[in-house]
Amino acid sequence: MPKLYGSLEAGGTKFVCAIGDENFQVVEKTQFPTTTPYETIERTVEFFKRYEDDLQGVAIGSFGPIDIDLNSDTYGYITTTPKEHWSNVDLVGLISKEFKVPFYFTTDVNSSAYGEAMVRKGVDSLVYYTIGTGIGAGAIQRGEFVGGVGHTEAGHVYVPRHPRDYANEFQGTCPFHNGCLEGLAAGPSLEARTGIRGELIEQNSEVWDIQAYYIAQAAVQATVLYRPQVIVFGGGVMAQDHMLRRVREKFTVLLNGYLPVPDVSEYIVTPAVAENGSATLGNFALAKDVAERKTSYSVS
């Protein structure tokens, strides 16, 4: 019988469900909006149920914060998320109880980082940021995820404000922190500053340089903290063709030659996996890993 692996990229905006074969090729993939927990989880279970007989394992990469401590009473939960209705939802428990296969649980950005590392020859140290509705990052060092008692939350580090934001007393859009990276550089900050949705803002608007200033700070942080071979920026904000150039330019100025890094055109990049498929590919591999272990597992 064929061996199939399940991937769930549980995002704050949409859920992406996929089934892959033994070569990690997509058999079927679908997506739907992240609405209420009951409705969204029910649709997820319905999708995977169609492949239940051949399903070997499932990997979930979720928006967070999440509890990945296997010894915790709330393991598998989405915890203190600002996403309405989703705080303290037992994501893994509500899905896994419907199946008799092991589950692998991590963050959506860790899944993406794993997928990106798989397709980049010779790369085993990588940081992946998603810059979209929120900001998160997954880091891999020598093939292993970075984390300890929990996963990292790189989107919520504090960053120096751009002079324009300082002058306008703009503190960001994060409901938890004034002046964190996510609040200042995620997609909602664009509309908060301009009153215009990001995709409708002209390329010559100064707001893009403000965004790039913060994203370049994230690249500097990744460089000095993790010393990766590659920094990958994904997400809707970075889908703007001009953003990568802006970020590279500002990164070079901010780092100011302090540490040796590869050529910036090869060091700061966008995803190599086509069609936003990094997390799906990473999840297929993680699902195979957990299937071979025969027990549910989580990573930080």
N, C-alpha and C positions, 0 to 999 in steps of 0.2 A: 504494500500500500504506500502511497506517497506520504512523505513527511512534510507537514505544513507548519508555518510559524506565524504567530499573530503579533501585530504591532498596533498599539494605541498611542497616538500623540494627543494627549489631552490638553488642549490649549484653552486659555480664557475666552477666546473668541470662537474657536471651532474645535471639534474633535475630528481627528483623521484616523480612520481604521483601515488596516491593510492586512492581507494574507500574502505570505511569501513562500516560495518553494525552497528546496534544499540548496539551491544556488542563489538564494536571496532575490530572485526575480519576482516582481509583483504579479500575483494571480488575480487579485481584485483589490481595489482601493476605493474608499468613499469618504466623504466628509459631510458634516452637518453642524449647524450652529450649536454653541454651548448655551443651552437654555437652562431650565431647572435641572437639578441633579436627577430627579426621578425620570424625567423624559429623556435626558441625554444618556444616562446609563442604560435605560431600557433599549434605546436604539443601538447602543454599543453591543449589548448582549445579543440582540437579534442578529446583528451582522456576524459575529463570531460563531453563533449557533449553527449557521449554515455549513460550517466546515468542521464541526465538532469531532466527527469520526476520525479525521486525519490530523487534527491539531495536536502538536507535541508540546508547545509551550507558548506563553504570551509575555511580551514585555510592554510595560506601561511607562512612558515618559510623560510626566505631568507638570502643569504649572503649579506653583507653590505659594507659600512654603508647604512642604509635605513632611511627614514623619517616616523616616526610613530605618528607624531603629527596630530591629526584629524583636527585641525584648520589651518594647514599649506597649502599653495598653492601647495606644492610638496608632500603632504601626499601620501604614497603608492609607492614612487619612490625609486629606488636604486640610491644613490647619488655619492659620490666621490670615488667609487671603482677603484682599479687599474686594474680590469678586463676589457680588451680591448673591446670597443664598448658598454659597459653596464653602463657607467656613465650617470646619469640623465634619466634613463629609467623608465617610469610609469608602473611598473610591475603590481600593483593591478588594476589600471585603465584599462589597456589593456586587462586583463583577465576578470575582473568583469563585464565589459560592455556587455559581451556575455551571462550573466546569470541573473536570477532574484532571487538570494539567497544572504544572507549576507556573508561577508568575514571577516576573522580574520587575522590580519597581525602582525607578529613579526619576530624576527631573527631565523635563523635555529638552533642556539645553545639554544635559549629559548625553542623552540619546543622540542628539545632533553632533556633538563633539566626537562621539564614538564612530558614527557614520563617516564623518569627514576624515578622521584618522585612517579609516579602512581604505579609502581611495587615494590617499596621498602617500606615494612610495617613499619609504625611509623615514616617515614622520611618526614618532611615538610620543612627542610632547607638543600639545596643541591647546589653544584656548578658543572656545567658540562663544560668541556673544549673539544673542538675538536682540535686535532693536526694533520693537514693534509697539503693541499696546502697552507692554511693560518691557523691562530689561532684565535679562538673566544671563548667566554665563556658566559654562561647563569647562573644566580644566582636566587635561590628561597629562600625567607625568610618567614617562617610561611605560606607557600602555595601561596605567592604572588611573582611576578617577581620584581627584583630589577632594578630601573631606575628612571629617573626624566623627564627632558625635552626631553630626547632621550634614546636610549639603551646604555648599557655599551660597551666599546671596549677594553676588557681586553687583547687582543692580541697585543695592541700597547703601553703597559706600557714599560718604559725603565728598563732594568735589567743590573746588573754588568756583564761585559764580562768574559768569562772563560779565565784563563791565556793563554791558547794556542791561542785563538782568539785574545787576546790582543797582544801577541807576533807577530802574523801574520797580525796584523792590519785589521782583518776581521770585518767589520761593519754590516754585515747582508745583506739581499736581499730585504728589504722593500723599495719601491720607495719613501716613505714619510719620514721615520725616520731612522737614523743611530743608531743601538744599541737597537731596540725594540725587545720584545719577539718574535713576528712573524718573523721578519727578521733573527733572530738568531736560531730559533728552529723549524720553519715550514719545511715541506718537501723539498722545493727548496734549503734551506741552506745546506742540505746534499750534493747535487750535486755541489753546489757552492764551497764547501770546498774540495771535493774529486775528482770531475769530473766524479763521478759514481752515477747512479740513486740509490735512497735509498734502493729499494728492492734487489739490487744486491751487496750491501756492506756486507762484512763478519761480523759476530756477534762479533768477537774479535777486530774489528776496534775501535780505541780510539774515533772516532767521536761519537759513541753512548753514551759514558760517557759525552761528551760535550753537546749533546742533553739533556741527563737526568739532567744535572746540571741546565739547563734553565727551564726545565719542573718542576723540584723540586722547583725552585724559584716561579713559578706560584702557586704551592700548598701552599707554605709558605704565599704568598700574599693572597690567598683565605682564609687561616686559620686566619690570623690576621685581615683581613677586614670584613669577613662575619661570621666567627665562625660556619661553616656548620657542619651538622652531617656526611656528606659524600662528597668526591670529586671524580668525575667520569672523567676519561680521555678516550675519544674516538678518532677516526680518524686513518688514515693509518699509521702514525708514531708509534702509540701505539699498532698497530696490531702485531708488533714484539714481540715475546713471552718474550724476555729478558728485555724489556724496563720497565715493571712495577716494577720488582725487583730493577733495577738501580735507578728509580725515588724514590721509597720508602727509599732506603738506603741514598740517598743524601738529601732527605727531612728531615730525622731524624737528620742528621748532621747539616743541616742549621737551623732548628728550635731550636736545642740545648736545648730541654726541657723547653722552655720559657713558653709555654701554655700547659694545659692538652688536649690531643686529644685521640680519641679511638685507639685501636690497629691498627697499620698502615696497616695491611693486610685487615682490614675492613673499614678503613678510606679512603685510596687511592686505587681506584678500576677502572676496566674497565666496559663498559656498561652491564647491566643486561638484556636488551631487545635483543633478538637474531637477527642476520642478519642485524645489523645496523638499527634496526627498531625503535629506541627511538623517533626520530622526527616524524615518521609516527603515532605512537601511541599517542604522545602528540598532534599532529594536529587533529586527530580524536576527541579527547576530547575537544579541543578548538573550533573545528567546531560545535560540538554539543552545546557548551556554546553560541556561537554567534547565532546559529539557534534559541535557546530558548529566546535570547534577542531580536531577530527579527531586529537587526540593526548591521551594520558593526562596528567593534571595533578593536582597536590595543592595544598592551601592549609594555612597554619599555623593 
